[in-house]
Amino acid sequence: MPPPSSLVRPAGLAIIAMGVSGSGKSTLGALLARKLDCPFLEGDAFHDANAVAKMRAGLPLDDDDRWPWLDRIGAAMGEALTSGGQVVAACSALRRRYRERLREAVPVPVRFVLLDAGYDELLRRLTQRAGHYMPASLLDSQLATLERPSADEGVFTLDAAEPPEQLCEITQAWLTEPALAARA
């Protein structure tokens, strides 16, 4: 793998690793940001205290909880772009209108990468994850909320069961040469 400085880097680009809790979006996002030598924003860090308390209590978030959260993520992505031209974020972006809201908030093209995994794998990951406020009991509500992207959204879908390094390489290929990633 070439060093980050030799990678083809489109100017002004935001990448969002998306999916339900436990899909690996934070892992992929952090890896990708390192490879692209750009900021990484963890979407979970933008939830307010009330939303975190609600999730800790096993209550799913609703749109009233999510709109301000999405706005904070979008604003932070915009701010991060002023210094480097690219940014990577991890954000569930479960509904089409959430993805549209993020696209509207970010002043450059936004590319979404959906990490898709089966129920059993997601549940296994959530039950083995320590120290996170999102309980495994909320997986069903996240899956019920997820609106799978339509073809017109241009969202790149990956099998989350693949090793994170491989997912990162495939995503990099898609970002620089979409036709290459289609063959992966």
Disulfide bonds with the S-S distance in Angstrom:
none
